[in-house]
């Protein structure tokens, strides 16, 4: 659109400008949808566009844009659409590709964890870090089993074998450490929301996909149980399987896993690392042939027999991309997407990394904050500038009110400095996101265009429903009057009451013609000709008008048996019971067409009124530029 400036006004509606750039964009967007070639002409399309703008002007004149239902629907659509434009999909796509690559590789690992709360003090955090550093050194020097025996307490320090796992089975920071550590190595200390870890990677192998199995489980005995030996019981069940009894039936009768027993023991599909029993996963994946049954084996839950129902490899990326995207957005990976968005917004809106005013807010806190009785000081300078995001400013009062409301969120374990830092981080993030969302139409033309089209579409729908459609379907007196005044438009064409036989075979159509002539019923003709589950002849019956799709153009409208016609790469023959002359349709017979014509007529007259009500002025010089641009595209 180099020949058109953004300020070029193509026409005005009561001095409200309509820009040439909008007209060209809409024209090009709808060009392929226009079936009437005449409407592809710029001048013809301009008339449609003027009518469109006149309707919008009328909708606003009637204040349809102020209706609560309209505002709610537009807001809902706008907010839903905005989610696709508020984040950079580049980061999401990279995370999806990384996740897919990891779903194709399974990692076998074990770890040591020193638990620490996310809001722990700086001194406690440092102590935990120093402890994990020492444990890492011991793990390398003494071996995992020795360290585990010495330090694992299941409360503050954990040393655990994790078996095999792949993407999304661990928190993202843990997954990263595991996949980035070489087989045989121990990672450097890293932190998750649980505390500080080190991970030792034992093996990496191609992922084994997913498996679906049924199982029979006999629970291990609990203290005081008088039930027979579970191992002996599972072996008896296994013998019954080998005697040919149904696996599903035995599962329903004897499996202690009540959640699956009713389904014959069937479990949902799973991959390695998804269950809390590596032994069970190994036994399931070791089965090769569908229907194969394992020997009895033991887990922490008891004894099992497993039957393979299905096995699937990791599917191609395009098949599971939507599923991975949903997981990425729900997973701890989403923090990376959010952090990237915040950093980009800070750069875009020129927000500095440092906020000197925070030291002032640290000073005005006191121990009442932990008691939720703290208040802003009497000499608090609320009108002082605190933060600027592009054209939006926030005062000291804004941030002061914010931290005032957050008193219930913090305990005495959190220092005043951390309270302010954490609060400022969330305050800034919320402010940046709010500002971006509010200004999205100004920053993204594509989004603005889509929202604008939806907004106008909603208005036009309400307008047409109010002015045309409701009147056309409910005003029965006006409809009857319209029918009476336009009866010449509502006639039945010449018709026949007939039976028509169609076939691709002339031989079969001849047979059908002979049988029809003898008044053999259609069902009996079908029984004679459509044999061995093959359809040789199809029948159409009833009253058919001229130009019906089942009739050739030169069909003779006469009673009795017709000639055989070659038609549509096949043949037809008809037995005409009656020829019905051209007759007037009753009001009820014509009602559908009457309503449609009535609405068209009403809209035409209404548009004439709108053209009279509003002044439309076309800028001919800009129109010439538009014509030249479109004709040379």
URRA-V806196 format. One record per pair of residues at least 6 apart in sequence whose C-alpha atoms are under 6 Angstrom apart, sorted by sequence separation. I is the first residue (numbers start at 1). J is the second residue. D is the distance in Angstrom with one decimal. If there is no record, write none. Layout:
i = (I/I)
j = (J/J)
d = (D/D)
This chain:
i = (12/39/152/181/190/255/260/297/368/387/503/530/565/11/152/190/297/387/441/565/10/189/296/386/564/9/10/189/252/296/386/564/9/10/251/252/385/386/8/9/148/187/294/384/8/187/218/252/294/383/384/562/186/251/293/561/186/251/293/382/561/185/292/382/560/248/292/560/184/291/559/183/184/290/559/183/290/559/183/503/216/372/502/502/501/217/218/369/501/216/217/500/349/500/115/349/370/499/114/370/499/114/498/113/498/113/497/112/497/112/496/111/496/111/495/110/215/495/110/214/494/110/214/493/494/109/213/214/109/213/362/108/362/108/107/212/106/107/211/106/211/106/210/210/209/103/103/102/504/503/504/99/503/502/502/501/501/500/500/118/499/499/498/498/115/116/498/115/497/114/497/114/220/496/113/219/496/113/218/495/496/112/218/495/112/217/494/111/217/494/111/216/494/110/111/216/493/110/215/492/109/215/492/109/214/491/109/214/491/108/213/491/108/213/490/107/213/107/212/106/212/106/211/105/211/105/106/210/104/105/210/104/209/209/209/165/164/165/164/472/472/468/172/172/59/14/14/13/13/12/12/11/11/11/10/10)
j = (18/45/158/187/196/261/266/303/374/393/509/536/571/18/159/197/304/394/448/572/18/197/304/394/572/18/19/198/261/305/395/573/19/20/261/262/395/396/19/20/159/198/305/395/20/199/230/264/306/395/396/574/199/264/306/574/200/265/307/396/575/200/307/397/575/264/308/576/201/308/576/201/202/308/577/202/309/578/203/537/251/407/537/538/538/255/256/407/539/255/256/539/389/540/156/390/411/540/156/412/541/157/541/157/542/158/542/158/543/159/543/159/544/160/544/160/265/545/161/265/545/162/266/545/546/162/266/267/163/267/416/163/417/164/164/269/164/165/269/165/270/166/270/271/271/166/167/167/570/570/571/167/571/571/572/572/573/573/574/193/574/575/575/576/194/195/577/195/577/195/578/196/302/578/196/302/579/197/302/579/580/197/303/580/198/303/580/198/304/581/199/304/582/199/200/305/582/200/305/582/200/306/583/201/306/583/202/307/584/202/307/585/203/308/585/203/309/204/309/204/310/205/310/205/311/206/207/311/206/207/312/207/312/313/314/272/272/273/273/595/599/599/332/333/463/614/615/615/616/616/617/617/618/619/619/622)
d = (5.7/5.1/4.9/5.9/5.6/5.8/5.7/5.6/4.7/5.8/6.0/5.4/5.5/5.5/5.5/5.5/5.5/5.0/4.4/5.3/5.9/5.5/5.5/5.6/5.8/5.7/5.3/4.9/4.7/4.9/4.7/4.8/4.3/4.8/5.4/5.5/4.6/5.1/5.8/5.7/5.2/5.5/5.7/5.5/5.8/5.4/5.9/5.5/5.3/5.6/5.5/5.3/5.7/5.2/5.6/5.9/4.3/5.5/4.3/4.7/4.5/5.9/5.7/4.1/5.4/4.0/5.5/5.0/5.6/5.2/4.7/5.0/5.4/5.1/5.7/5.4/5.3/5.7/5.5/4.9/5.2/5.3/5.6/5.3/5.7/4.9/5.5/5.9/4.6/4.8/5.5/5.5/5.6/5.1/5.1/4.8/5.8/5.9/5.9/6.0/4.5/4.8/5.9/5.6/5.8/5.0/5.5/5.5/4.3/4.4/5.4/5.8/5.5/5.6/5.4/5.6/4.9/4.3/4.3/4.5/5.9/5.2/3.9/5.9/6.0/5.6/5.9/5.7/6.0/5.9/5.7/5.0/5.6/4.1/5.2/4.4/5.8/5.4/5.4/5.3/5.7/4.8/5.2/4.5/6.0/5.4/5.2/5.4/4.1/5.7/5.9/5.8/5.4/5.8/4.5/5.5/5.4/5.8/4.4/5.9/5.6/5.3/5.6/4.3/5.7/4.6/5.4/4.4/5.5/5.7/5.2/5.2/4.2/5.7/5.6/4.3/4.5/4.4/5.7/6.0/5.7/5.5/5.2/4.9/5.5/5.6/5.9/5.6/4.5/4.8/4.3/5.5/4.6/5.8/6.0/5.3/4.8/5.4/5.5/5.4/5.6/4.4/5.3/4.4/5.8/5.5/5.3/5.2/4.3/5.4/5.5/5.1/5.0/4.7/5.6/5.9/5.0/4.6/5.4/5.6/5.0/5.4/5.8/5.6/4.5/4.5/5.1/6.0/5.8/4.6/5.3/4.7/5.6/4.2/4.7/5.7/6.0/4.1/5.3/5.7/5.4/5.9/5.7/5.9/5.8/5.8/5.0/5.7/4.7/5.6/5.3/5.4/4.2/5.6/5.4/5.7)
